[in-house]
Amino acid sequence: MKKYRCTICGYIYDEEKEKIKFEDLPDDWTCPLCGAPKNLFIEVNEESNNENKETTIKNSGTQIEEENDLRELSKEEIRYICSNLAKSCEKQYLTTEQDLFNSLSNYFDRYITNENGTIEDLINLYNQEIDLYQKTLDTASIYDDGGSKRVITWASKVSAIVRAILNNYQEKGMEYLKNTKIWVCDICGFVYIGNNPPEVCPVCKVPSIKIMEVK
């Protein structure tokens, strides 16, 4: 029997305990804790986990080989980063820093030009974003930057769940959101579809009082 882990909240689906093989679950089955779809679960491989723990990143003092691939961030990306940093400061009760990052976010927000696009365009943007997060996480790991790794992990999980929601919306249309509610964590941006929010945010672990309904 196998075990599968939700890549969003860490919930473990144990086939032996549940008495149903993971592959036999219906396609619309979702994580009971965070609502993530089946395709965001990965098989738990103990040997692989042990190998990852034993692996160390060498040459930490060298420059990143992909340095020449660096580019200037767009105003939208800077606004997004500042907004997330403000939320991180809020969780740590750093009110002065929170206000400063919110001011920066609002400044760049004034210079963003909204453009019409399709759901496909939005999904592609999230695909690119998730790939970028992985590269950024690799860089943070080289320098053993725990704070950056935590923030990047939060952001990548939020992007993954939003991408899954967009895929469902693309497939089912408004029926997907009919007779239900949309909730967003005010700290990390986690999005949840359901009548009631989780007791705690599956990503950043704040209580449900911080998970707001989208009106």
C-alpha positions in Angstrom: 0.0 0.0 0.0 1.2 3.5 -0.8 1.0 7.0 0.8 0.5 10.3 -1.0 1.2 13.7 0.3 -0.6 17.0 -0.5 2.0 19.5 -1.8 -0.1 22.4 -0.4 -0.8 21.5 3.2 1.1 18.2 3.8 -1.9 16.0 4.4 -1.0 12.3 4.0 -3.4 10.0 2.2 -2.7 6.5 3.5 -4.2 3.8 1.2 -3.9 1.2 4.0 -5.8 3.4 6.4 -8.4 4.6 3.9 -8.9 1.2 2.3 -9.1 2.8 -1.1 -6.2 3.1 -3.6 -5.4 6.7 -4.4 -5.7 6.0 -8.1 -9.2 4.7 -7.6 -10.4 8.0 -6.0 -12.7 10.0 -8.4 -11.1 12.7 -10.5 -12.9 15.4 -8.6 -11.7 14.2 -5.2 -9.9 17.0 -3.2 -7.7 17.2 -0.2 -9.9 17.1 2.9 -7.9 19.9 4.6 -7.1 22.4 1.9 -9.2 21.5 -1.1 -6.2 20.8 -3.4 -7.1 18.4 -6.3 -5.5 14.9 -6.8 -2.9 16.2 -9.2 -1.3 18.2 -6.4 -0.5 15.0 -4.5 2.8 13.2 -4.8 3.7 9.7 -3.7 5.6 9.5 -0.5 8.9 7.8 -1.2 10.9 7.2 2.0 14.1 6.3 0.2 13.9 9.5 -1.9 13.3 11.6 1.2 16.3 10.2 2.9 18.5 10.9 -0.2 17.3 14.5 -0.3 18.1 15.0 3.4 21.7 13.7 2.8 22.2 15.8 -0.3 24.2 19.0 0.3 24.6 21.9 -2.1 28.3 22.5 -3.0 30.1 25.6 -4.0 27.9 27.9 -1.9 30.3 30.7 -2.2 30.3 30.8 -6.0 28.2 33.0 -8.2 25.0 31.6 -9.6 25.7 30.2 -13.1 22.5 31.7 -14.4 23.4 35.2 -13.4 23.3 36.3 -17.0 19.7 35.3 -17.2 18.6 37.9 -14.6 16.1 40.5 -15.8 14.5 43.6 -14.5 11.3 43.0 -12.6 8.1 44.4 -13.9 6.1 46.9 -11.8 3.4 44.3 -11.3 6.0 41.8 -9.9 7.5 44.5 -7.6 4.0 45.4 -6.4 3.3 41.7 -5.7 6.5 41.2 -3.8 6.0 44.2 -1.7 2.4 43.2 -0.9 3.6 39.8 0.2 6.4 41.2 2.3 3.8 43.5 4.0 1.7 40.4 4.9 4.8 38.7 6.3 5.5 41.7 8.4 1.9 41.7 9.7 2.2 38.1 10.9 5.4 39.1 12.8 3.8 42.3 14.2 6.3 44.5 12.4 3.8 47.3 11.9 6.3 50.0 10.8 7.8 47.7 8.1 4.3 46.5 7.1 3.2 50.1 6.5 6.4 50.8 4.4 5.9 47.8 2.2 2.3 48.6 1.7 3.3 52.1 0.7 5.7 50.7 -1.9 3.1 48.3 -3.1 0.5 51.1 -3.6 3.2 53.2 -5.3 3.8 50.6 -8.0 0.1 49.8 -8.3 -0.5 53.3 -9.7 1.8 52.5 -12.7 0.3 49.1 -13.7 -1.6 49.0 -16.9 -4.4 46.5 -16.9 -4.7 44.4 -20.1 -7.4 42.0 -21.2 -6.4 38.4 -21.4 -7.8 34.9 -21.4 -7.9 32.2 -18.7 -5.2 30.4 -20.7 -3.0 33.4 -20.5 -3.4 33.6 -16.8 -2.7 29.9 -16.3 0.5 30.3 -18.4 1.6 33.1 -16.2 1.1 31.0 -13.1 3.1 28.2 -14.8 6.0 30.6 -15.4 5.7 31.9 -11.9 5.9 28.5 -10.3 9.0 27.7 -12.4 10.5 30.9 -11.3 9.8 30.1 -7.6 11.6 26.8 -8.0 14.7 28.6 -9.3 14.5 31.2 -6.6 14.2 28.4 -3.9 17.2 26.7 -5.3 19.2 30.0 -5.0 17.9 30.5 -1.4 19.0 26.9 -0.5 22.5 27.6 -1.8 22.9 30.4 0.8 20.8 28.6 3.4 18.5 31.6 3.7 15.7 30.1 5.9 13.5 33.2 5.8 13.5 33.4 2.0 12.9 29.7 1.7 9.8 30.0 3.9 8.3 32.9 2.0 9.1 31.3 -1.4 7.5 28.0 -0.3 4.3 29.9 0.8 4.2 31.7 -2.5 4.7 28.6 -4.6 2.0 26.7 -2.8 -0.5 29.6 -3.2 0.3 29.8 -6.9 -0.2 26.1 -7.3 -3.6 26.1 -5.6 -4.7 29.2 -7.7 -3.6 27.5 -10.9 -5.6 24.4 -9.9 -8.7 26.6 -9.3 -8.2 28.3 -12.7 -8.0 24.9 -14.4 -11.2 23.8 -12.7 -12.9 27.1 -13.7 -11.7 26.7 -17.3 -13.2 23.2 -17.4 -16.5 23.8 -15.5 -17.2 27.5 -15.9 -19.4 29.3 -13.4 -20.9 26.0 -12.3 -17.6 25.4 -10.4 -18.3 28.5 -8.2 -22.1 28.1 -8.0 -23.6 27.7 -4.5 -20.2 28.0 -2.8 -17.9 30.7 -1.5 -14.4 31.9 -2.1 -12.0 32.5 0.8 -8.6 34.2 0.7 -6.0 34.1 3.5 -5.1 37.7 4.3 -1.6 36.7 5.2 -0.2 34.5 2.5 -3.0 34.7 -0.2 -4.1 31.0 0.0 -7.4 30.6 -1.9 -10.1 28.1 -0.7 -13.4 27.2 -2.4 -16.1 26.0 0.0 -18.9 27.1 2.3 -16.7 27.5 5.3 -12.9 28.3 5.5 -10.4 25.9 7.1 -9.9 26.3 10.8 -6.3 27.3 10.1 -4.7 28.3 6.8 -3.1 25.2 5.3 -0.1 27.2 4.0 0.9 29.8 6.7 -1.1 28.3 9.7 -2.9 31.5 10.8 -6.4 31.0 12.3 -9.5 31.3 10.2 -10.1 34.8 11.4 -7.5 35.8 8.9 -9.2 33.9 6.0 -11.6 36.4 4.4 -14.6 35.8 2.2 -14.4 37.3 -1.2 -17.6 39.3 -1.8 
